[in-house]
Amino acid sequence: MLISILAIGQDRYLDSYSISGQSGWVLPTNDYVKGENDIYQPITRIYTLSLRYERQTDGSRPWHQLYNYPSYGLGLYIADFNVKNQLGNPITLYGFFNSYLIEKQKWSIKTEVSLGLAFNWQHFTPETPLNDAMGGSMSCYVDAGLTTYRHIGEKLEIGAGIYLTHFSNGAMKKPNKGVNVLAPKITIKYKPYGKFEYAKSPLPTYEKNIEDLTSIFAGVHNVLTVLARNQVNNQYNSNNYVVLGLDKRYLKRLSAKHALGIGFGVGYNQYVGTTYYIENREMKLKDANVMERFNLSAYLSYEFKIHRLNLFLEPGYYVYKSIYDKSESFFQRIGLRYQLNEKWFCSIGLRSQYFSVAQYIEWGVGLRL
């Protein structure tokens, strides 16, 4: 969403508007969408409609040319599934950023990344205990893909592309295994003021040095603990648990856009451990204790820089974990880091397992040396 705020104050002649539609596939990444839901039907298809407002950079700043004259803006996304009343009809507000891979006289290919918040889910509750795909009524929205555009006259473009979409609340409420979608996209874009000429600016320089980043992060996740379970109803207790961590990264700046390095982390998180017993054919809670879990991790760190905004991807491995921690040792982290000034930055990251199951969201602040 930070990218979209930068659109304020630009020339109105760079505006455009678009409508997009998708008919795609829900990937079978958890049992709920595979068919273990209230009506025992696999959730296999998704249908979407998106409306967007977009602004094109004009080359007046050096980073415009460096990133192949990107555009950015805001969108509204509405979705429906082939199986009704199991996941709801999510409505998403998002910001997006795209840039040219190839641009010719009549056609172009663009890459695109979108981030937003999705609402209106049918989610896990004591009344819908099978829905472990979506833990709460709100989730994050992450979307990425490629589109080929064809100019139709001066003011109209038609595009066709393929996109991968991930919905998850970052494990702020559990259970939450997420929803993953692969879908082709058809787009019609209208440019009220037609085409224009890009300005040319000198490319920005960069220093080929080692960057030393130190950051701390904090988060929280909500877990519903089963108190009792029978054939009629289930009883739950909801609790919040703390996540804390300290990270140290060393990045080598490969170009003005790319950096690669290594990182090390120390983490702490709380989780509830439960044991049960059976009484009169009912499962009842015997004990529930908060576990104190520590970990040490090492990871590779890749950073893609867009002006002050940095997208980072970090596959990692837990070198040490508390014996109570039964999670996978291999983890993945994706997030955004925004440079507030020359030294200080803030960040948000999503830590996950199996490339699809969120563990928690990290809110961080750090120092760049």
C-alpha positions in Angstrom: 0.0 0.0 0.0 3.0 2.4 0.5 3.6 2.4 -3.3 0.1 3.6 -4.0 0.4 6.6 -1.7 3.2 8.0 -3.9 0.7 8.6 -6.7 -0.6 11.8 -5.1 0.4 14.9 -7.0 1.4 13.4 -10.3 0.1 14.6 -13.7 -3.4 13.6 -14.4 -2.5 12.7 -18.0 -0.8 9.6 -16.7 -4.1 8.1 -15.3 -5.8 5.0 -16.6 -8.6 2.7 -15.5 -9.1 -1.0 -16.0 -11.4 -3.9 -15.5 -10.2 -7.5 -15.2 -11.8 -10.9 -14.9 -10.5 -14.4 -13.9 -11.7 -18.0 -14.0 -9.1 -20.1 -12.3 -8.2 -23.0 -10.1 -8.1 -23.3 -6.3 -5.0 -25.3 -5.6 -5.6 -28.4 -3.3 -3.2 -27.3 -0.5 -5.3 -28.4 2.5 -8.0 -30.9 3.3 -10.8 -28.3 3.6 -10.6 -27.3 -0.1 -10.1 -30.9 -1.1 -13.6 -31.7 0.1 -13.4 -32.2 3.9 -16.0 -29.4 4.4 -19.6 -29.2 5.5 -21.0 -30.5 2.2 -18.1 -32.8 1.3 -17.5 -31.1 -2.1 -14.0 -30.1 -3.3 -13.6 -26.3 -3.8 -11.8 -26.3 -7.2 -12.7 -23.1 -9.0 -12.7 -19.3 -8.4 -14.2 -16.5 -10.4 -13.1 -12.9 -9.9 -13.7 -9.3 -11.0 -11.3 -6.4 -10.4 -11.6 -2.7 -10.9 -8.4 -0.5 -10.8 -7.1 3.0 -10.9 -3.5 3.3 -12.2 -0.8 5.9 -12.7 2.1 5.6 -15.0 5.6 7.0 -14.2 6.8 9.5 -16.8 10.6 9.3 -16.4 11.0 12.6 -14.5 12.9 10.8 -11.7 15.9 8.5 -12.2 14.3 5.5 -10.6 11.4 5.6 -13.2 13.8 4.7 -16.0 15.8 2.2 -13.8 12.6 0.1 -13.3 11.4 0.4 -16.9 8.8 3.1 -16.3 6.6 1.3 -13.8 3.0 2.0 -12.9 1.1 1.6 -9.7 -2.3 2.2 -8.1 -5.3 0.9 -6.2 -7.7 -1.9 -6.9 -11.0 -3.5 -5.7 -11.2 -7.3 -6.1 -14.4 -9.5 -5.7 -14.3 -13.3 -5.8 -16.7 -16.2 -5.8 -16.1 -20.0 -5.6 -17.7 -22.9 -7.3 -18.9 -24.4 -3.9 -21.2 -21.9 -2.1 -21.3 -21.1 1.6 -17.9 -22.7 2.4 -15.4 -19.8 2.0 -17.7 -16.9 1.5 -17.2 -14.1 -1.1 -14.0 -12.3 -0.3 -13.7 -8.6 -1.2 -10.2 -7.2 -1.4 -8.7 -3.7 -1.4 -5.1 -3.7 -2.7 -2.2 -1.7 -4.0 -0.2 -2.9 -7.0 3.1 -2.2 -8.8 4.0 -3.3 -12.3 6.8 -2.7 -14.8 7.7 -3.5 -18.4 9.6 -6.7 -19.3 9.3 -5.9 -23.0 7.7 -2.9 -24.7 7.2 -2.6 -28.5 5.1 -0.3 -30.7 1.8 -2.1 -30.4 2.3 -4.6 -27.5 4.1 -5.1 -24.2 4.7 -7.6 -21.4 4.5 -6.5 -17.8 5.3 -8.1 -14.4 3.0 -7.3 -11.5 2.9 -7.6 -7.7 -0.2 -6.8 -5.6 -0.6 -6.6 -1.8 -3.8 -6.0 0.1 -6.4 -7.0 2.7 -9.4 -9.3 1.9 -12.6 -9.3 3.9 -16.0 -11.1 4.0 -14.6 -14.6 4.4 -16.6 -17.5 5.8 -14.1 -18.6 8.4 -13.3 -20.9 11.3 -15.8 -20.6 14.2 -17.2 -23.1 16.8 -20.2 -23.4 14.4 -17.9 -24.1 11.4 -15.1 -26.2 13.0 -14.1 -27.9 9.7 -12.9 -24.7 8.1 -9.2 -24.7 8.9 -8.4 -22.9 5.6 -9.3 -19.5 6.9 -9.0 -18.5 10.5 -10.6 -15.1 10.5 -12.9 -12.8 8.6 -9.9 -10.8 7.3 -6.8 -12.0 5.5 -3.8 -10.8 3.6 -3.8 -10.8 -0.2 -0.6 -11.5 -2.2 -0.8 -11.7 -6.0 1.9 -11.9 -8.7 2.0 -12.7 -12.4 2.6 -11.7 -16.0 0.4 -10.0 -18.5 0.8 -9.3 -22.3 -0.9 -6.1 -23.4 -2.0 -5.2 -27.0 -2.7 -1.6 -28.0 -6.1 -1.1 -29.6 -6.0 2.5 -30.9 -4.6 5.3 -28.8 -6.7 4.9 -25.7 -7.4 1.2 -25.3 -5.4 -1.8 -24.3 -6.4 -5.5 -24.0 -4.3 -7.8 -21.8 -4.1 -11.6 -21.1 -1.9 -13.1 -18.4 -1.5 -15.7 -15.6 -1.4 -15.0 -11.9 -0.8 -16.8 -8.6 -2.7 -15.6 -5.6 -2.3 -16.4 -1.9 -4.8 -15.6 0.9 -3.8 -16.0 4.5 -4.1 -14.0 7.8 -0.5 -14.7 8.7 -1.6 -17.1 11.5 -2.9 -14.2 13.5 -5.9 -16.5 14.1 -5.5 -20.3 13.9 -6.3 -22.7 12.4 -5.4 -21.0 9.1 -3.9 -23.1 6.3 -4.7 -20.5 3.6 -6.2 -20.5 0.1 -4.0 -20.6 -3.0 -5.2 -19.8 -6.5 -3.8 -20.1 -10.0 -5.8 -18.2 -12.6 -5.5 -16.6 -16.1 -6.6 -13.0 -16.3 -8.2 -10.9 -19.0 -7.9 -7.1 -18.7 -9.3 -4.1 -20.6 -7.5 -0.8 -19.8 -8.8 2.6 -20.8 -6.3 5.6 -21.1 -8.4 8.8 -21.3 -5.5 10.9 -22.5 -3.8 8.4 -24.9 -0.1 7.7 -25.2 2.7 10.1 -24.2 6.5 10.4 -24.5 8.7 9.3 -21.6 11.3 11.7 -20.3 14.9 10.5 -20.1 16.8 10.8 -16.8 20.4 9.7 -15.7 20.4 6.3 -14.1 21.1 6.4 -10.3 24.4 5.1 -9.0 25.0 2.7 -6.2 27.9 1.7 -3.9 29.2 -1.9 -4.2 29.6 -2.3 -0.4 28.4 -4.7 2.3 25.2 -3.5 4.1 24.8 -4.4 7.7 21.2 -4.6 8.8 20.0 -5.2 12.4 16.3 -5.4 13.2 13.9 -6.5 15.9 10.4 -7.8 15.3 7.3 -8.6 17.3 4.0 -10.3 16.5 1.0 -12.1 18.0 -1.0 -15.1 17.0 -4.4 -16.2 18.2 -5.1 -19.9 18.8 -8.5 -21.6 19.5 -8.0 -24.5 22.0 -10.6 -27.3 22.0 -12.0 -27.6 25.6 -14.4 -30.4 24.7 -15.6 -32.2 21.6 -18.6 -34.3 20.9 -21.1 -35.1 18.1 -23.4 -32.2 19.0 -21.1 -29.2 19.6 -17.6 -28.1 20.4 -16.3 -25.8 23.1 -13.3 -23.6 22.5 -11.1 -21.2 24.4 -9.3 -18.3 22.5 -5.9 -17.0 23.6 -3.2 -14.7 22.1 0.5 -15.7 22.2 3.6 -13.5 21.7 6.3 -13.7 19.0 9.6 -11.9 19.3 12.9 -11.9 17.4 16.2 -10.3 16.6 17.8 -10.6 13.1 21.2 -9.7 11.7 21.7 -9.6 7.9 24.7 -8.9 5.7 23.8 -7.9 2.1 26.1 -7.4 -0.9 24.7 -4.8 -3.3 24.9 -6.4 -6.7 23.2 -3.5 -8.6 20.9 -0.6 -7.9 18.0 -3.1 -7.9 19.4 -6.3 -6.4 21.2 -7.4 -3.2 22.1 -10.9 -1.9 23.4 -12.0 1.4 23.0 -14.1 4.5 21.2 -13.6 7.8 21.0 -15.0 11.3 18.1 -14.9 13.8 17.1 -15.5 17.4 13.4 -16.1 18.0 11.0 -16.6 20.9 7.3 -17.6 20.6 4.6 -18.9 22.9 2.3 -21.7 22.1 -0.3 -23.8 23.9 0.4 -27.5 24.6 -2.7 -29.7 25.2 -3.6 -33.2 26.4 -7.1 -34.7 26.3 -9.0 -37.7 27.8 -12.2 -39.4 26.8 -15.3 -39.4 29.1 -18.7 -40.6 28.1 -17.7 -40.7 24.4 -16.6 -37.0 24.6 -13.1 -35.7 24.2 -12.3 -33.3 27.1 -9.3 -31.1 27.9 -7.0 -32.5 30.6 -4.3 -29.9 30.5 -3.3 -26.8 28.6 0.1 -25.2 29.2 1.8 -22.2 27.5 5.1 -23.5 26.0 8.1 -21.1 25.9 9.9 -21.9 22.7 13.2 -20.5 21.4 15.0 -21.0 18.1 18.2 -20.0 16.2 18.0 -19.7 12.5 20.2 -19.1 9.4 18.9 -18.0 6.0 19.7 -16.6 2.6 18.4 -13.1 1.9 17.5 -11.6 -1.5 16.4 -8.0 -1.7 14.8 -6.2 -4.7 14.8 -2.5 -4.3 12.2 -0.1 -5.7 13.3 3.5 -4.7 12.8 3.3 -0.9 10.8 0.2 -0.9 12.5 -3.3 -0.7 10.9 -6.6 -1.3 12.8 -9.4 0.5 12.7 -13.2 0.1 14.4 -15.4 2.7 14.5 -19.2 2.7 15.9 -20.4 6.0 16.6 -23.3 8.4 16.2 -23.6 12.2 19.6 -24.6 13.4 18.2 -25.0 16.9 14.6 -25.3 18.2 13.1 -26.0 21.6 12.0 -29.6 22.1 8.4 -28.4 22.3 8.6 -26.9 18.8 7.3 -29.6 16.4 7.2 -27.3 13.3 9.2 -27.9 10.2 12.9 -26.9 10.3 12.8 -25.4 6.8 10.9 -22.0 6.7 10.3 -19.2 4.2 9.9 -15.5 4.8 8.6 -12.9 2.4 8.0 -9.2 3.2 8.5 -5.5 2.6 11.1 -3.2 4.1 10.7 0.6 3.8 13.6 3.0 4.2 12.5 5.9 6.4 15.8 7.7 6.0 19.5 6.8 5.4 19.7 4.6 8.5 16.3 3.6 9.9 13.7 1.3 8.3 10.5 -0.4 9.1 9.3 -3.8 7.8 6.5 -6.4 7.7 7.2 -10.0 7.0 5.3 -13.3 6.7 7.0 -16.4 8.0 5.6 -19.7 6.5 6.2 -23.4 6.1 5.6 -25.7 3.1 5.5 -22.5 0.9 1.8 -22.1 1.8 1.1 -22.4 5.5 1.7 -19.2 7.5 3.3 -19.3 11.0 3.0 -15.6 11.9 3.4 -12.0 10.7 6.5 -10.0 11.9 6.3 -6.3 12.5 9.8 -4.9 12.6 12.0 -1.8 12.9 15.7 -1.8 12.1 19.0 0.1 11.5 21.1 0.0 8.3 24.8 0.6 8.5 
